[in-house]
Structure formats: C-alpha cells, structure tokens
C-alpha cells in the first residue's frame, strides 16, 4: 500500500483544486490517525488497506457533519418550500471522491495521504459502488440530488436501502452470470441510521365502514427505519439528505407461537417480513407484476409521506409538537416528484391520509393532492408501463384499490362530460383496464393525480403527447411539459477527467463547474492548434490508462492509437448492441478478405448488464464474447481490430472508460430511447457520437451542429411508415451482401463451432421478427461508420469536432434541468447563497 513516490500524473491531476494549505493537511492527518485508532481500533502494524479507506472516509465525513446539521437548521429557520424526489432507484456509485471534490478538500486529502505513504487511487478503488439502480433512471436521480444541493434547494431524496443492489455481473465462458451485490458487507461509512424515526407501514387487512367512513383495519404492520446519507453541494456548504428506508419486523411476536413453543419459528418469520428491502429488482424497461415489488413501491411511499407530513406539521423553529394543523398551505410548502410510475401509489396514499386520518372532504383532499404531485415519464415501451392486477391490490392494499376506483369513477364522469357518448375514449382513458384480467394502469393514475407530466427529452415529450398519452394531452394540454435530462459536471468531468478539466479551466476559468453553459467560451479555442493538441494529449493519456486496465483485467493487448469505439448501457434489443456487433463482424470479414487493404484500427468496447430473465439480451452478450474470442486471437487481424465485452459495467467503471472514448454509440431505433444520459457524458468528455435521431441525440445535434455528429438511420416518422407498410427484414438481408454474410455466419456456427446452432435464434429473430428494425437501418449504419473511419485518419480535424462537442455540452448539465423543474413544476427558487462555513458549536434540530 505504501508508495515512496507519488505518481507524477496524480500530482498534476489536482491542479484545478489549488495547493493544499499546510494546516489543513496536518488536521486531516491527525483526524485520519484518530479514526484509525478510535473508530477502527487498529494501528499501522495491523491495519489493512480497507481500514485506511474507512479512516479516510470517516475523516472526510467529519467535514460534512457540521455543514449537514447547519443546512437542516437553516431550512427550519427559513421554512422554505421543500422538494421531495421519490425514486425506487438511486444509482450513487462511489461517494469518497465526489465528497472531497464538492467540499474542496481533495488536494489536502491527497497531500495528507501522500505524506502518510498511502496511495489515494488505491484507497478510492476499495470503496464499493452503491448500486441501488439499474441504469439511466437511477443514475439520473443521483445527478439530480447533486444538482439540487449545488443549487441550494431544500430537497430530499427518498428511496429504499436495498441490502443487495444491482447484481454483480461475471462473464463465465462468454455467458452472463449474476452474483449478489453485497455492498454493505463491510459497512457503509457514509450513512447514519435513525432508528428513533422508525415509521409503521401497513399491508393486507380489509376495509370496514365505521360510522359511514371507510377505514383500513386488521393490517399487518412492518416498520420503515431511515438511513440518512449526506448529499453535499459544490462549494456552497449546503448538505442535503438522501433518506433510504430499510424494512424492520415489529418487536411483538404472534402469541400462538409461544403457546406452541414455536419461538424459533417466530424469530425466523421476522426475516421473511424484512425481505421488502432485501434486493433491488434488476429489471429495467420490463414490468413484472410481482407481489414483492408492489410491497416495495408502497413501502417507499407510505414511509416517505408520513415523514414529509411530519416535517410539514413541525414549525419553522423545529419544535417537536405539531404546530401546523391546517393543510391549506400544503402545496405551497411541499412538492413531490414521482420518478416514473414506481412511486405512483403516493397519489392514493396521500388521499387515504387526508380523507381517512385527517378527516378532509374528498374534494379538498383531491385538490391538495393534484397540486402537490408531479410525474416524470421515462419510457414509451409498452412492456415497461406498470399495470397492477386488481386482484393483487385487493389483497395487499385493499383501501388503496377502493380509493383508485373512486378516483377513476369521478375522472371518467369528467371525461364523459367533455366527450359525451365516446365509449372508446372512456375505455382508453380509464385507470382500470377491463380486457381480460382487471388491471390498474399506473401511468394513467399518475397523469390524473399530478399537476405536471414531463418527458425527458424534446422528442420523447412530443411522442407522449402525440401517441402514448394522446387522449390525456387533449384533456389536460397544460399539464404536459418537457425537461431534457442532464448530468452533473462535477462527477462527469471534474472528478473523472481531471486532465481535460484542467485544460478547460486554463482556457476559461473555473465557473463552468457550476454553470456549464460557460463551456461555449471554448468555441474560439477549437481553431487554436495548441489547445487542440492539449485535447489530443489528454485523450491519449486517458486511452493509455484504459489500455493498461484492459490488459491487466482482460489479458488483451489493445492498440492505444486505435479508435476507442464504445457502447455502454443496459443490454436491450431496442438499444441495438446486436447491430454494433454485426458491424464488427463486417469489419472482420473485410480484413479477412483483403488483409493488405488500408484499415483504420478500432478497439470496440461494449458493456452493460442484461436483466436475469431476459434471454435474448443474454444471448447477445454471449455472441459479443464469442465474436471477440475469434477476432482477438486471429493473427491476420493483429492489433487493427479488437472487440471486448466489459464485465460488470457500473458507475465507477463508467468514470474510468468514458474519458478514454473516441466514439460514442447511441444507436437505438428512433422513438424508443426516452433520452439517454450516457450520450451526454461522452460528449462532455470529448468523444464524437454516432447515433440515430432519438432521445437527447436530437438536441445534442442542435447544440453542436450536424457537421459535428454522425447521424444515420430512419426518423421516428420513417420508422412508423416502415411498419405501417409491413416491414420485411428479409428484403434488406437479401439486398445487402455484408449483412447477409454476417447473419449467415451466426446461423452456420462460425462463431460457435462447439455448438453450431447456438446463435440460430438471433438469426431467426432478426429475419422473422425484427422489432427494432436493425436490418432496415444496418446499411446506413455501416456507411456512417465508414465516414467515422475516414475522419479518424485526420487527427486534427477530429480534434476540432471533439473540442466543439465539449464546447456545446453546456445545455446537458443536470443543474439546468433542475432549474427548469424548480421554476416550472415545483415553484421554488434556486439559492446562490453560500451558507456560512460552520464553526463546531451549536446544536441542531434532528430532521
């Protein structure tokens, strides 16, 4: 662990953060040694690298605590409108580096570790990712938390503290194998348990009419225990809270167990009850109507709403006794954002609290609920939309089902008034789908119960208005908005690509870190040779670092001068990793056919997880690995083409690979990807994009100009037209010799000689049911890739476009996105006030 000399690159990396004051370094060393001794009960003779990581984490956390307490005190004093972001996923990644960067103590910590003979990068690598999300939706929530804190908003994230996050992906013999992600095994230094705030959550039971009022009785009670994680803003001393709920069984046992002497069984039953927060469902864009998932969704909502109502009732001075008794000002003090439909039970739950517990009239309760909640839609894929069987709701949440039926009856009466006799419209807009098994459509519930509905990119917001939720748009046109997604520039440039951050700061200063639109000032620099050479140098250094990572982890030697071509995202047919793989096969076939022909070297990297039950996605991973095995071991190919599947793609791996990318693949079928955020991360780090006119790619093209992005393939309208006419993929297969050869190789077992029929199903799937029009877009994709290769031959021209990509990525900051939510949905103002740096005195009201 000890290093006699700190790596030179590492010392250079901290230049944007300035020189560490000597007294800060001494304080950090002292605090580090104190934690090693008193918290971890170790000395330097027996301490392990993990002990050193924990000591550093606790040292950094010490810098957060006073700021955290003071931030919450400040909110109690000014009593602002509070924003509650409800999400079943928060894909946070690692916390250590991000916290040091946002608190401005990275250089001091770096220097302190260096003086103690420890390597900061090795310590950072010990931290487990907090993988409490599947992909884009969960990572967006994490970026939003960072932006809300950096903008000084009184905001809270609410989620579930899963014991096991997204599974760890291992590749064995080319196949994906899932292993549990036991991220809490060694403890989590960043969280603070709050057992004193345990809240009851009810399930099952029945509805009973008491004195003309429906009540939910005879329920099974579980408890939600909060764990708080600090969320520091960048350089403003604001520290917000992410509160994650863990399920705990009640203390009392069933009495009959004791009578039967079944004490052991009673204790064991507690484990079963606590399964609600055991594991994250690893299924994105695919709805599974499982009872456990429904319980998770209600568990999050029930605990969070009780908590935020308690906070609403408390006075601004933080007295424990409820002071606010009227709910009239609730929508002026509370904004609830539903991240997709997963927390949509907040709508019936809020109604239950208002009507059953607070004895409010239905009309008043509905008015307050619909002025408080807002809904973000994340997908238009029909199989992803949540539809809960009424029979399951009747069992698990009988009162909520009754409330949903009442909401529906009143809503359909309004629809009938507006469109008399239009029964087809009534059926389409009903919250209850009657065909076959009766189901509750949670997207419809979310639209009816929210004041605002937004898509996450301009094209996506148009699609939901014109097609997915067309009837609702006709009824509530003012409810529908667009909020194009964004990413936090702190993690996705300053932290992960310090070399690029430094040359940007040298050119335009450092204000871009909190105002990314400042990057526009780089546009003139795209004509300066010295600046372009710096951009190329940083990219090359990042590529060499990644090349050495690949060699040590995959035992494949890649050519750092080759084009690094990357597609990293969940494996799904609509994202068309298979099209990328077929293009690699085409390149391979060209090399084999004419080894002497000029060829632009490429290293193609694909990474991402497939949902465990998604057979086709897992076959695609197997195909990528088999094709890579053939190509990477072919002496004729040499280092001109390499094809690697990156195992266990996650936030911390993204931070390593994105800065090294030359080309970013964003090739979903037009109209299927709501937005994408990986596309923005690559753009910000100076990669060029090859993509379709889908999701945020459209707006990226508008920002940078179409000459600086490689766009190919059908538009949304052309896709609709293709399928309307009757799409036959075989026509394209017969007409395109390269596509035909590649698909025939799949079918003949060329890449699976030990099992020749292995990939026949992928071949048959594409030719008989090419749902995402891969064959139709393939030729345009290959031709566009040839243009990419042509440009890559001219490094200076490539660097100009890379510089312009960076310069035009300002729009895609999550700070901009959150400012739009704040102004146009939540009705709150970002605060540019920097809170005072707290002294270590004073007490706080616990929040």
ZAMARGU-4260 file (C-alpha; in steps of 0.2 Angstrom, whole numbers, plus 5000, padded with zeros to 4 digits):
<rodrens>
0) 5000/5000/5000 | 5014/5012/5004 | 5022/5021/4990 | 5039/5030/4991 | 5035/5042/4977
5) 5018/5049/4972 | 5013/5046/4954 | 5018/5062/4944 | 5001/5061/4934 | 4992/5061/4951
10) 5001/5076/4957 | 4996/5085/4941 | 4978/5080/4942 | 4974/5091/4957 | 4980/5107/4949
15) 4962/5114/4947 | 4959/5112/4965 | 4974/5123/4970 | 4988/5120/4983 | 4983/5112/5000
20) 4986/5124/5015 | 4999/5116/5027 | 4987/5117/5042 | 4973/5108/5033 | 4985/5094/5028
25) 4990/5092/5046 | 4972/5092/5053 | 4967/5078/5040 | 4982/5068/5045 | 4978/5070/5063
30) 4960/5066/5060 | 4965/5051/5050 | 4976/5043/5063 | 4962/5047/5076 | 4949/5037/5067
35) 4961/5023/5063 | 4964/5022/5082 | 4947/5026/5090 | 4935/5021/5076 | 4943/5006/5069
40) 4953/5001/5084 | 4969/4997/5074 | 4987/5003/5072 | 4998/5004/5057 | 5005/4987/5061
45) 4989/4978/5058 | 4978/4990/5048 | 4973/4983/5031 | 4970/4994/5015 | 4951/4994/5019
50) 4955/5001/5036 | 4964/5015/5028 | 4949/5018/5016 | 4937/5019/5031 | 4948/5030/5041
55) 4949/5042/5026 | 4930/5041/5023 | 4927/5045/5042 | 4939/5059/5041 | 4930/5066/5025
60) 4913/5063/5033 | 4919/5074/5048 | 4920/5089/5036 | 4902/5086/5031 | 4893/5084/5048
65) 4893/5102/5054 | 4888/5108/5037 | 4874/5095/5036 | 4867/5100/5053 | 4868/5118/5049
70) 4859/5116/5032 | 4845/5107/5041 | 4844/5121/5054 | 4844/5134/5040 | 4829/5125/5032
75) 4820/5125/5048 | 4823/5144/5051 | 4818/5150/5034 | 4804/5137/5032 | 4806/5135/5013
80) 4795/5125/5001 | 4803/5108/5001 | 4805/5096/4986 | 4804/5078/4989 | 4811/5067/4975
85) 4803/5049/4976 | 4813/5036/4967 | 4814/5017/4969 | 4832/5019/4962 | 4847/5030/4966
90) 4862/5024/4957 | 4875/5033/4968 | 4891/5025/4964 | 4906/5029/4975 | 4905/5044/4987
95) 4923/5047/4993 | 4930/5057/4978 | 4914/5066/4975 | 4913/5072/4993 | 4931/5078/4993
100) 4928/5087/4976 | 4912/5096/4982 | 4919/5101/4999 | 4935/5107/4991 | 4947/5096/5001
105) 4953/5084/4988 | 4971/5092/4987 | 4973/5092/5006 | 4967/5074/5007 | 4978/5069/4993
110) 4993/5078/5001 | 4990/5070/5018 | 4989/5053/5011 | 5005/5055/5001 | 5014/5061/5017
115) 5007/5045/5026 | 5014/5034/5012 | 4997/5029/5005 | 4991/5030/4988 | 4974/5039/4986
120) 4969/5030/4970 | 4971/5013/4978 | 4961/5019/4993 | 4947/5025/4981 | 4947/5008/4972
125) 4942/5000/4989 | 4925/5008/4990 | 4910/4998/4984 | 4898/5006/4972 | 4881/5010/4980
130) 4872/5001/4965 | 4855/5005/4970 | 4849/5007/4952 | 4848/4998/4936 | 4854/5011/4924
135) 4849/5028/4917 | 4834/5031/4929 | 4843/5028/4945 | 4859/5037/4939 | 4848/5052/4934
140) 4841/5053/4952 | 4859/5053/4959 | 4864/5068/4947 | 4848/5077/4952 | 4852/5076/4970
145) 4870/5083/4967 | 4862/5097/4957 | 4848/5101/4970 | 4861/5103/4983 | 4873/5113/4972
150) 4858/5125/4968 | 4854/5127/4987 | 4837/5119/4985 | 4828/5112/5001 | 4827/5095/4993
155) 4826/5077/5000 | 4829/5061/4990 | 4818/5046/4996 | 4822/5028/4992 | 4825/5011/4998
160) 4841/5005/5007 | 4842/4988/4997 | 4853/4976/5006 | 4858/4970/4989 | 4860/4982/4974
165) 4860/4978/4956 | 4869/4961/4954 | 4887/4959/4951 | 4890/4953/4933 | 4903/4939/4930
170) 4906/4933/4912 | 4909/4914/4913 | 4913/4905/4896 | 4905/4920/4887 | 4889/4920/4897
175) 4882/4932/4910 | 4882/4925/4927 | 4873/4935/4941 | 4881/4936/4959 | 4873/4946/4973
180) 4880/4963/4976 | 4883/4963/4995 | 4888/4981/4995 | 4885/4983/5014 | 4896/4968/5019
185) 4910/4979/5027 | 4898/4993/5032 | 4894/5010/5024 | 4904/5024/5032 | 4893/5037/5023
190) 4876/5033/5031 | 4868/5037/5048 | 4855/5025/5055 | 4840/5034/5063 | 4831/5021/5072
195) 4822/5034/5083 | 4812/5039/5067 | 4805/5021/5063 | 4788/5023/5055 | 4774/5010/5053
200) 4769/5003/5036 | 4753/4993/5034 | 4749/4979/5022 | 4734/4967/5019 | 4719/4969/5031
205) 4702/4974/5025 | 4691/4989/5023 | 4677/4992/5036 | 4664/5005/5036 | 4664/5014/5053
210) 4650/5027/5055 | 4649/5030/5037 | 4668/5031/5035 | 4679/5018/5026 | 4694/5013/5037
215) 4708/5001/5034 | 4708/4988/5048 | 4716/4971/5053 | 4733/4976/5044 | 4750/4968/5046
220) 4762/4981/5052 | 4780/4982/5047 | 4792/4996/5051 | 4802/5008/5040 | 4819/5013/5048
225) 4828/5028/5039 | 4846/5028/5035 | 4852/5046/5030 | 4866/5049/5018 | 4873/5067/5016
230) 4872/5075/4999 | 4885/5089/4998 | 4883/5104/4985 | 4898/5110/4976 | 4907/5123/4986
235) 4891/5131/4994 | 4892/5122/5012 | 4874/5115/5008 | 4872/5097/5013 | 4855/5089/5009
240) 4849/5072/5014 | 4845/5056/5004 | 4834/5046/5016 | 4834/5027/5012 | 4821/5016/5021
245) 4825/4999/5027 | 4812/4986/5032 | 4811/4980/5050 | 4799/4967/5058 | 4789/4973/5073
250) 4795/4968/5090 | 4780/4959/5095 | 4778/4940/5091 | 4762/4931/5087 | 4756/4924/5104
255) 4751/4907/5097 | 4769/4904/5093 | 4773/4904/5111 | 4759/4893/5116 | 4765/4880/5103
260) 4783/4883/5109 | 4787/4889/5091 | 4799/4903/5097 | 4812/4899/5084 | 4799/4900/5070
265) 4793/4916/5076 | 4810/4924/5076 | 4814/4916/5058 | 4797/4924/5052 | 4804/4941/5055
270) 4817/4938/5041 | 4803/4935/5029 | 4794/4951/5034 | 4810/4961/5031 | 4813/4954/5013
275) 4804/4970/5007 | 4821/4980/5007 | 4832/4965/5003 | 4835/4967/4985 | 4833/4979/4970
280) 4823/4972/4956 | 4835/4970/4941 | 4823/4974/4928 | 4823/4990/4918 | 4810/4993/4904
285) 4801/4977/4909 | 4786/4976/4921 | 4784/4961/4932 | 4768/4961/4942 | 4776/4953/4957
290) 4769/4955/4975 | 4786/4959/4982 | 4789/4973/4970 | 4771/4981/4974 | 4776/4980/4993
295) 4792/4989/4989 | 4783/5003/4980 | 4770/5005/4994 | 4784/5004/5007 | 4793/5018/5000
300) 4778/5029/4998 | 4770/5026/5015 | 4786/5029/5025 | 4791/5044/5014 | 4774/5053/5015
305) 4772/5050/5034 | 4789/5058/5036 | 4786/5073/5025 | 4769/5076/5033 | 4778/5076/5050
310) 4791/5089/5044 | 4777/5099/5036 | 4767/5100/5053 | 4783/5104/5063 | 4785/5123/5065
315) 4799/5133/5057 | 4809/5133/5074 | 4809/5114/5074 | 4798/5111/5089 | 4793/5093/5091
320) 4775/5096/5094 | 4764/5098/5078 | 4761/5116/5075 | 4753/5117/5058 | 4736/5109/5059
325) 4729/5116/5043 | 4734/5108/5026 | 4728/5123/5016 | 4746/5128/5013 | 4752/5110/5009
330) 4755/5113/4990 | 4764/5129/4994 | 4776/5120/5006 | 4778/5103/4998 | 4782/5097/4980
335) 4783/5078/4977 | 4791/5072/4961 | 4787/5054/4956 | 4802/5047/4946 | 4792/5036/4934
340) 4777/5027/4940 | 4786/5016/4953 | 4781/5029/4967 | 4763/5032/4959 | 4755/5024/4975
345) 4759/5041/4983 | 4743/5048/4975 | 4730/5036/4983 | 4741/5035/4999 | 4740/5054/5001
350) 4721/5053/4998 | 4720/5040/5011 | 4730/5050/5024 | 4719/5066/5020 | 4702/5058/5020
355) 4704/5043/5032 | 4716/5051/5045 | 4715/5070/5043 | 4696/5069/5040 | 4696/5080/5025
360) 4682/5080/5012 | 4686/5071/4996 | 4686/5086/4985 | 4698/5096/4996 | 4710/5081/4998
365) 4710/5079/4979 | 4713/5097/4976 | 4728/5097/4988 | 4735/5080/4981 | 4734/5086/4962
370) 4743/5102/4966 | 4757/5093/4976 | 4762/5079/4965 | 4771/5079/4948 | 4776/5064/4937
375) 4791/5061/4926 | 4788/5048/4912 | 4804/5038/4907 | 4799/5026/4894 | 4787/5023/4879
380) 4790/5004/4878 | 4773/4996/4881 | 4780/4982/4891 | 4788/4994/4903 | 4772/5003/4909
385) 4766/4997/4926 | 4749/4988/4926 | 4745/4981/4943 | 4732/4967/4944 | 4717/4972/4954
390) 4716/4956/4962 | 4734/4959/4969 | 4730/4976/4975 | 4714/4969/4983 | 4724/4958/4994
395) 4739/4969/4998 | 4732/4986/4998 | 4713/4985/4999 | 4709/5003/5004 | 4720/5010/4990
400) 4711/4999/4977 | 4694/5007/4984 | 4702/5024/4983 | 4708/5021/4965 | 4691/5015/4960
405) 4683/5031/4967 | 4696/5042/4958 | 4693/5033/4942 | 4674/5035/4943 | 4675/5053/4946
410) 4688/5055/4932 | 4678/5046/4920 | 4662/5056/4924 | 4673/5072/4919 | 4678/5063/4903
415) 4660/5059/4899 | 4655/5077/4901 | 4669/5083/4889 | 4666/5069/4876 | 4648/5063/4878
420) 4645/5045/4871 | 4663/5042/4867 | 4664/5025/4875 | 4680/5020/4866 | 4689/5035/4873
425) 4682/5031/4891 | 4690/5014/4889 | 4707/5021/4884 | 4707/5034/4897 | 4701/5023/4912
430) 4713/5020/4926 | 4706/5002/4926 | 4709/4991/4911 | 4695/4979/4909 | 4701/4967/4895
435) 4704/4950/4902 | 4711/4952/4920 | 4707/4968/4928 | 4722/4979/4930 | 4726/4997/4936
440) 4736/5007/4924 | 4748/5017/4935 | 4754/5029/4921 | 4736/5035/4919 | 4734/5036/4938
445) 4750/5047/4938 | 4743/5058/4925 | 4726/5061/4933 | 4734/5064/4950 | 4748/5076/4945
450) 4749/5094/4941 | 4763/5091/4929 | 4769/5077/4917 | 4785/5078/4909 | 4795/5068/4896
455) 4814/5068/4897 | 4820/5075/4880 | 4811/5086/4867 | 4807/5071/4855 | 4801/5060/4869
460) 4789/5073/4876 | 4782/5075/4859 | 4779/5057/4857 | 4770/5055/4874 | 4759/5070/4868
465) 4755/5063/4851 | 4754/5045/4854 | 4757/5037/4871 | 4746/5049/4881 | 4737/5057/4867
470) 4719/5057/4875 | 4726/5064/4891 | 4735/5078/4882 | 4719/5083/4873 | 4711/5084/4890
475) 4725/5092/4900 | 4736/5101/4887 | 4744/5112/4901 | 4749/5098/4911 | 4762/5092/4899
480) 4780/5098/4899 | 4797/5093/4893 | 4813/5093/4905 | 4828/5087/4895 | 4839/5076/4906
485) 4856/5082/4911 | 4872/5075/4920 | 4882/5083/4934 | 4898/5091/4928 | 4906/5088/4945
490) 4906/5069/4943 | 4907/5068/4925 | 4921/5080/4920 | 4929/5087/4936 | 4931/5071/4945
495) 4933/5058/4931 | 4943/5068/4919 | 4954/5080/4928 | 4966/5081/4914 | 4953/5089/4902
500) 4945/5099/4917 | 4962/5107/4919 | 4964/5112/4901 | 4947/5119/4901 | 4950/5129/4917
505) 4966/5136/4910 | 4957/5142/4895 | 4941/5149/4903 | 4942/5149/4922 | 4933/5138/4934
510) 4915/5145/4934 | 4909/5131/4921 | 4909/5119/4936 | 4893/5127/4942 | 4887/5135/4926
515) 4891/5123/4912 | 4885/5135/4898 | 4901/5144/4901 | 4909/5130/4890 | 4903/5140/4875
520) 4918/5151/4878 | 4929/5136/4871 | 4922/5138/4854 | 4935/5150/4848 | 4949/5139/4855
525) 4943/5125/4843 | 4953/5135/4830 | 4969/5136/4841 | 4982/5122/4837 | 4989/5122/4854
530) 4973/5120/4863 | 4968/5106/4851 | 4985/5097/4854 | 4981/5098/4873 | 4964/5090/4870
535) 4973/5076/4859 | 4986/5074/4873 | 4974/5072/4887 | 4963/5059/4877 | 4979/5049/4873
540) 4984/5049/4891 | 4966/5043/4896 | 4967/5029/4882 | 4984/5023/4888 | 4977/5022/4905
545) 4962/5012/4899 | 4973/5001/4888 | 4983/4996/4903 | 4967/4992/4913 | 4961/4981/4899
550) 4977/4972/4898 | 4978/4968/4916 | 4959/4964/4918 | 4955/4955/4901 | 4973/4950/4895
555) 4970/4958/4878 | 4983/4970/4872 | 4974/4984/4863 | 4982/4997/4852 | 4981/5014/4861
560) 4982/5023/4844 | 4966/5014/4838 | 4949/5022/4838 | 4941/5018/4855 | 4923/5014/4850
565) 4911/5012/4865 | 4894/5007/4868 | 4890/5005/4887 | 4872/5004/4893 | 4860/4990/4899
570) 4859/4976/4886 | 4842/4978/4877 | 4836/4974/4860 | 4830/4992/4857 | 4847/4999/4861
575) 4854/4988/4847 | 4870/4981/4853 | 4867/4967/4841 | 4869/4980/4827 | 4886/4986/4833
580) 4891/4968/4835 | 4886/4964/4817 | 4896/4979/4811 | 4911/4972/4820 | 4909/4956/4811
585) 4908/4966/4794 | 4924/4974/4798 | 4932/4957/4802 | 4926/4950/4786 | 4933/4965/4776
590) 4950/4962/4785 | 4950/4943/4781 | 4945/4946/4763 | 4959/4958/4760 | 4972/4959/4774
595) 4983/4971/4764 | 4969/4985/4761 | 4971/5001/4771 | 4961/4999/4788 | 4958/5012/4802
600) 4962/5002/4818 | 4947/5001/4830 | 4945/4994/4848 | 4927/4991/4851 | 4921/4990/4869
605) 4903/4985/4874 | 4897/4985/4892 | 4881/4983/4901 | 4870/4971/4911 | 4856/4961/4905
610) 4840/4958/4916 | 4842/4940/4923 | 4826/4934/4915 | 4830/4942/4898 | 4835/4928/4887
615) 4839/4937/4871 | 4849/4950/4879 | 4860/4937/4887 | 4862/4928/4870 | 4868/4945/4863
620) 4882/4945/4877 | 4887/4928/4873 | 4888/4932/4855 | 4899/4948/4858 | 4911/4937/4869
625) 4912/4923/4855 | 4915/4936/4841 | 4928/4944/4852 | 4936/4927/4855 | 4938/4924/4837
630) 4944/4942/4832 | 4956/4945/4847 | 4965/4928/4843 | 4966/4930/4824 | 4985/4934/4819
635) 4979/4941/4802 | 4969/4954/4811 | 4983/4958/4824 | 4980/4974/4833 | 4970/4983/4820
640) 4953/4976/4827 | 4949/4971/4845 | 4932/4968/4852 | 4930/4967/4871 | 4915/4965/4882
645) 4917/4975/4898 | 4912/4965/4913 | 4901/4972/4927 | 4898/4989/4920 | 4894/5001/4934
650) 4896/5020/4939 | 4914/5018/4944 | 4919/5009/4928 | 4910/5022/4918 | 4921/5035/4926
655) 4936/5025/4920 | 4931/5022/4902 | 4921/5037/4896 | 4936/5049/4897 | 4945/5037/4885
660) 4932/5036/4872 | 4934/5042/4854 | 4917/5037/4848 | 4901/5035/4857 | 4887/5023/4850
665) 4869/5029/4853 | 4861/5019/4840 | 4843/5015/4847 | 4829/5014/4835 | 4822/5031/4833
670) 4807/5033/4845 | 4812/5020/4858 | 4826/5029/4869 | 4817/5042/4880 | 4833/5052/4882
675) 4849/5044/4887 | 4862/5052/4898 | 4877/5041/4893 | 4877/5051/4877 | 4879/5067/4886
680) 4894/5060/4897 | 4903/5055/4881 | 4900/5072/4873 | 4906/5082/4888 | 4922/5071/4888
685) 4926/5075/4870 | 4920/5059/4861 | 4911/5061/4845 | 4894/5052/4843 | 4887/5040/4830
690) 4868/5040/4833 | 4850/5040/4827 | 4838/5054/4829 | 4832/5048/4845 | 4831/5054/4863
695) 4843/5068/4868 | 4854/5065/4852 | 4842/5076/4843 | 4846/5091/4855 | 4864/5087/4855
700) 4865/5089/4836 | 4855/5105/4838 | 4868/5112/4850 | 4884/5106/4841 | 4878/5107/4823
705) 4875/5092/4812 | 4893/5093/4805 | 4900/5088/4822 | 4890/5072/4825 | 4887/5056/4814
710) 4868/5054/4812 | 4861/5039/4802 | 4846/5029/4800 | 4827/5032/4800 | 4817/5046/4809
715) 4803/5042/4820 | 4791/5046/4806 | 4800/5034/4794 | 4800/5020/4807 | 4781/5022/4808
720) 4779/5022/4789 | 4790/5006/4788 | 4780/4996/4800 | 4763/5003/4793 | 4768/4997/4776
725) 4773/4980/4783 | 4791/4978/4786 | 4800/4963/4779 | 4818/4962/4786 | 4822/4948/4773
730) 4822/4961/4759 | 4836/4970/4767 | 4845/4954/4771 | 4844/4949/4753 | 4850/4966/4746
735) 4865/4968/4757 | 4879/4956/4754 | 4889/4961/4770 | 4873/4960/4781 | 4869/4943/4773
740) 4887/4936/4776 | 4887/4942/4794 | 4870/4934/4798 | 4874/4918/4789 | 4890/4916/4800
745) 4878/4917/4815 | 4867/4904/4808 | 4881/4892/4802 | 4890/4892/4819 | 4906/4902/4813
750) 4907/4910/4830 | 4902/4895/4840 | 4910/4879/4832 | 4907/4870/4848 | 4889/4872/4846
755) 4884/4877/4828 | 4866/4880/4832 | 4869/4892/4847 | 4865/4909/4838 | 4852/4902/4826
760) 4838/4910/4837 | 4846/4928/4835 | 4847/4925/4816 | 4829/4919/4815 | 4823/4933/4827
765) 4831/4946/4815 | 4824/4939/4800 | 4806/4934/4806 | 4803/4947/4820 | 4815/4962/4818
770) 4805/4973/4831 | 4818/4986/4832 | 4822/4987/4813 | 4840/4983/4814 | 4841/4976/4796
775) 4832/4992/4789 | 4845/5003/4797 | 4860/4992/4795 | 4867/4999/4778 | 4865/5017/4784
780) 4874/5012/4800 | 4889/5004/4791 | 4891/5018/4778 | 4891/5031/4793 | 4904/5021/4802
785) 4915/5021/4786 | 4913/5041/4787 | 4919/5040/4805 | 4934/5030/4800 | 4938/5042/4786
790) 4938/5057/4798 | 4948/5047/4811 | 4963/5047/4799 | 4964/5066/4801 | 4968/5068/4820
795) 4967/5087/4819 | 4950/5088/4810 | 4944/5075/4823 | 4951/5086/4837 | 4941/5101/4831
800) 4925/5092/4832 | 4929/5084/4849 | 4933/5102/4855 | 4916/5108/4848 | 4907/5094/4857
805) 4914/5099/4873 | 4910/5117/4870 | 4892/5114/4866 | 4888/5102/4880 | 4883/5116/4892
810) 4864/5113/4890 | 4866/5095/4896 | 4870/5099/4914 | 4858/5092/4927 | 4859/5110/4935
815) 4850/5117/4920 | 4837/5103/4921 | 4834/5105/4940 | 4832/5124/4937 | 4818/5121/4925
820) 4810/5108/4937 | 4811/5121/4951 | 4804/5136/4941 | 4791/5127/4930 | 4785/5112/4941
825) 4790/5114/4959 | 4788/5133/4961 | 4804/5136/4971 | 4819/5147/4968 | 4837/5140/4967
830) 4848/5149/4980 | 4865/5156/4976 | 4869/5160/4994 | 4884/5151/5001 | 4880/5145/5018
835) 4892/5151/5031 | 4906/5138/5034 | 4900/5131/5051 | 4910/5133/5067 | 4910/5117/5078
840) 4897/5124/5090 | 4879/5124/5091 | 4865/5111/5092 | 4853/5106/5078 | 4835/5100/5077
845) 4836/5082/5070 | 4827/5081/5054
</rodrens>
